[in-house]
Amino acid sequence: MAKFAANLSMMFNEVPFIQRFERAAQAGFTGIEYLFPYEEDADAIANELNKHQLTQVLFNMPAGNWGIGERGMASIPGREEEFAQGVEIALQYAKALGCQQVHAMAGKVDEKFTIEQQKACYIKNIQYAAEVMAPHGIKVLIEPINTRDMPGYFLTTQRQAEALLPEIARENVFIQLDLYHCQIMEGDLLKTIERLWGKFSHIQIASVPFRHEPDNGEVNYPWIFNQLDEMGYEGWLGCEYHPAGRTEDGLSWLKQAQK
């Protein structure tokens, strides 16, 4: 049976961040993820995880100045030192929270550099992050993000990510397979899952096109869940969606999936 992780950056926004852990556990989630933990004390988060018996599944490494539109720096030449500092910060949080996966955001295409320069920078930075994380049993994830939600992002398709894996050539680097982004950019979800089997370690879900609960829109998620069960997927499904209303009021899909 699938394991579902609530994304606390998007869900349970009716209450402050630190209170969302309890809400997620009460709603039936056993894992949680979010974009960034860095505004909170790691020990305070760890206390919430322990209190509510939740698994910290995933979070992002520092991604630059989010408020001015930065979306990571792994692919941006000249910011290698800043990226390396972010890796160290993420490692400290991952160790404190028992988290075994961290996502390194690529950043946007920067016209001051060629695509080849940005690609070389990205590969080198992901290799560095992987080498730092490997002794601690932590995976580094790379995620393609669709061009509609995040115009100008460096990494946009599963095929692009798949082609990068052998160039990165680190055993603890995997794809973060967000089916919402994949449906928008490529579609053909089941065949993509089959092709990438063994190359991804985390899946995220949301309805398409509106990024709400996974019980409406153009993707038949109950069928996808069944296919993943039959294929033997043992990872988590991250619920990275914006609830259409109050979070708890839209969780009938979760109760059905957990039967």
C-alpha positions in Angstrom: 0.0 0.0 0.0 1.2 3.5 -0.9 2.7 5.7 1.9 1.5 9.3 1.7 3.5 12.3 3.0 1.7 15.6 3.5 3.5 18.7 2.1 3.4 21.1 5.0 4.4 24.1 2.8 1.1 23.7 0.9 -1.2 21.8 3.2 -2.7 22.7 6.6 -1.9 26.4 6.0 -4.8 27.2 8.2 -2.4 27.1 11.2 1.3 28.1 11.7 3.9 25.8 10.3 4.9 24.2 13.6 1.3 23.2 14.3 0.9 21.5 10.9 2.7 18.3 12.1 -0.1 17.5 14.5 -2.8 18.3 11.9 -1.1 16.0 9.4 -0.9 13.1 11.9 -4.5 13.6 13.0 -5.5 13.5 9.3 -3.9 10.1 8.8 -0.5 11.0 7.3 2.5 9.1 8.5 5.1 11.1 6.7 5.7 14.8 5.9 7.7 16.9 3.5 8.0 20.7 2.9 10.1 23.1 0.9 12.4 24.5 3.6 12.9 24.0 7.3 15.5 26.7 7.9 13.3 29.3 9.6 12.6 26.8 12.4 14.9 25.3 15.0 15.8 21.7 14.0 15.2 20.4 17.5 11.7 21.9 17.5 10.9 20.2 14.3 12.4 16.9 15.5 10.2 17.2 18.6 7.1 17.5 16.5 8.1 14.5 14.4 8.7 12.3 17.5 5.6 13.5 19.3 3.4 12.6 16.4 5.3 9.6 15.1 5.9 11.2 11.7 8.7 10.4 9.2 10.6 13.3 7.7 10.6 12.3 4.1 12.1 15.2 2.1 13.0 18.9 2.1 14.9 21.2 -0.2 18.5 22.4 0.2 18.7 26.2 0.6 17.7 27.7 -2.7 18.9 31.3 -2.6 16.6 34.3 -2.2 13.1 32.9 -2.7 11.5 36.3 -2.2 13.1 37.8 -5.3 12.4 34.8 -7.5 15.5 32.7 -7.1 14.8 29.0 -7.4 18.1 27.3 -6.5 21.7 27.8 -7.6 23.1 24.4 -8.5 23.3 25.3 -12.2 24.6 28.9 -11.8 28.3 29.4 -12.2 29.9 31.7 -9.6 27.7 30.5 -6.8 29.5 27.2 -6.0 30.6 28.4 -2.6 27.1 29.4 -1.6 25.8 26.1 -2.9 28.4 24.2 -0.8 27.4 26.2 2.3 23.8 25.2 1.6 24.7 21.6 1.4 26.3 21.7 4.9 23.2 23.4 6.3 20.9 20.9 4.7 23.1 18.0 6.1 22.8 19.3 9.6 19.0 19.5 9.4 18.8 16.1 7.7 20.8 14.5 10.4 18.7 16.2 13.1 15.4 15.2 11.5 16.4 11.7 10.4 15.7 12.7 6.8 17.2 10.4 4.1 16.4 12.5 1.0 17.2 16.2 0.1 16.3 18.0 -3.1 18.8 20.3 -4.7 17.0 22.9 -6.8 18.7 23.6 -10.1 18.0 27.3 -10.4 16.9 29.3 -13.5 18.7 29.7 -16.8 21.0 32.6 -16.6 21.7 34.3 -19.9 25.2 35.4 -18.8 26.2 31.8 -19.3 25.8 29.2 -22.0 23.6 26.2 -21.4 26.8 24.1 -21.6 28.4 26.1 -18.8 25.3 25.8 -16.6 25.1 22.1 -17.3 28.7 21.6 -16.3 28.2 23.6 -13.1 25.1 21.7 -12.3 26.8 18.3 -12.7 29.7 19.4 -10.5 27.5 20.8 -7.8 25.3 17.7 -7.6 28.3 15.5 -7.5 29.6 17.5 -4.6 26.3 17.4 -2.7 26.1 13.6 -3.3 29.6 13.0 -2.0 28.9 15.1 1.2 25.6 13.3 1.8 26.6 9.7 0.9 28.5 8.8 4.2 25.3 9.7 6.0 23.0 7.5 3.8 21.3 10.5 2.4 20.0 10.6 -1.2 20.3 13.8 -3.3 17.3 14.3 -5.6 16.9 16.3 -8.8 13.5 17.4 -9.9 12.2 18.6 -13.3 9.7 21.5 -12.9 7.2 22.5 -15.5 7.7 25.8 -17.5 4.3 27.1 -16.8 4.6 27.2 -13.0 8.3 28.1 -13.0 9.4 29.8 -16.3 13.1 29.7 -17.0 13.9 26.8 -14.7 17.0 24.9 -15.8 15.6 21.4 -15.4 12.2 20.8 -17.0 11.7 17.3 -18.3 12.2 13.7 -17.1 14.2 12.9 -20.1 16.6 15.8 -19.3 17.0 14.5 -15.8 17.4 10.9 -17.0 20.2 12.0 -19.4 22.0 13.8 -16.6 22.1 10.8 -14.2 24.9 9.0 -16.0 26.9 12.2 -16.3 26.5 12.9 -12.6 27.4 9.3 -11.9 26.8 9.1 -8.2 24.9 6.2 -6.7 22.9 8.3 -4.2 21.5 10.7 -6.8 17.9 10.0 -8.0 15.1 11.8 -9.7 12.3 13.3 -7.8 9.4 12.3 -10.0 6.6 14.8 -9.7 3.7 13.5 -11.7 2.0 16.9 -11.8 5.0 18.5 -13.5 5.5 15.4 -15.7 1.9 15.4 -16.9 2.2 19.1 -17.9 5.5 18.7 -19.8 5.4 15.1 -21.1 2.3 13.1 -20.1 2.4 9.3 -20.7 2.8 8.8 -17.0 2.8 5.0 -16.6 5.3 4.5 -19.4 7.5 7.2 -17.9 7.3 5.5 -14.5 8.2 2.2 -16.2 11.1 3.7 -18.1 12.5 5.5 -15.0 12.1 2.6 -12.7 15.1 2.4 -10.4 16.1 6.0 -11.3 13.7 7.8 -9.0 13.3 7.5 -5.3 10.4 9.8 -4.5 7.1 10.6 -6.3 4.9 13.7 -5.8 1.3 14.1 -6.8 -1.3 16.8 -7.5 -4.2 17.2 -9.8 -3.7 18.7 -13.2 -4.1 21.4 -14.3 -5.1 23.2 -11.0 -2.7 21.5 -8.5 -5.4 20.6 -6.1 -6.3 17.3 -4.4 -5.5 14.2 -6.5 -9.1 13.2 -7.0 -10.1 15.4 -9.9 -8.5 16.7 -13.1 -7.0 14.9 -16.0 -4.9 12.2 -14.1 -6.6 9.1 -12.8 -4.6 8.9 -9.6 -6.4 5.9 -8.0 -5.4 3.9 -11.0 -1.8 5.2 -10.8 -1.7 4.2 -7.1 -2.8 0.7 -8.0 -0.2 0.4 -10.7 2.5 1.5 -8.3 1.4 -1.1 -5.8 1.5 -3.8 -8.4 4.9 -2.7 -9.5 6.2 -2.9 -5.9 6.9 0.8 -5.3 8.1 1.1 -1.7 8.8 4.8 -1.6 6.6 7.7 -0.5 4.0 9.7 -2.4 4.4 13.4 -1.5 1.2 15.3 -1.6 2.5 18.6 -3.0 -0.8 20.3 -3.8 -2.8 23.3 -2.8 -6.0 22.3 -1.1 -9.1 23.7 -2.9 -10.5 24.6 0.5 -9.8 23.7 4.1 -7.2 20.9 4.0 -9.1 18.3 6.1 -12.3 18.9 4.0 -10.5 17.6 0.9 -9.0 14.4 2.2 -11.7 11.9 1.2 -9.2 10.7 -1.5 -6.7 9.7 1.2 -9.2 7.7 3.2 -10.1 5.8 0.0 -6.5 5.2 -1.0 -5.7 3.8 2.5 -8.4 1.2 2.5 
